[in-house]
């Protein structure tokens, strides 16, 4: 099954489960310890004595999150949730070329081309639903668009206040203002 499809299943479930108000839905990027993630792949290539690191596209970016930060984000949102909303953390991005330098320093890279369905940049808040998106200090919330808005999502259950994002807003790993450095990536991926 395509990875992108699996990531959107919780978003579809929130619409079905909206009235139960017992489910927390969140969007997370690839977590760096994920067994199918690029870090274990690069590390295995290095351990196996590879002469180069395959890169699909040198412009590629992704949001980057440590497992413990993902768990903390999910737990924090149990206190924030009102029902039906989708939580998106404000997290740093990384460039695939910087990750290759951090995990496999000194090894040359080889461009192999983007795989079918793969994207250059990861989008967590799409621009086509900016009108349903709120910005909080450390996260975004996408409000449910299918239900009547009897809940004031601008103030969450923890008392935090959000505001609407600007028209056309998109939270995209390629335009994110916070990128990890090679050194920061090296420290995160010992």
Secondary structure as UniProt FT lines:
FT   HELIX           3..16
FT   HELIX           18..20
FT   STRAND          25..27
FT   TURN            32..33
FT   TURN            35..36
FT   HELIX           38..47
FT   TURN            48..49
FT   STRAND          52..55
FT   TURN            58..59
FT   STRAND          61..63
FT   HELIX           67..80
FT   STRAND          86..89
FT   STRAND          93..95
FT   HELIX           96..103
FT   TURN            105..106
FT   STRAND          108..111
FT   TURN            116..117
FT   STRAND          123..125
FT   HELIX           127..132
FT   STRAND          133..135
FT   STRAND          139..142
FT   TURN            153..154
FT   TURN            157..158
FT   STRAND          163..164
FT   TURN            167..168
FT   STRAND          171..172
FT   TURN            173..175
FT   HELIX           182..188
//
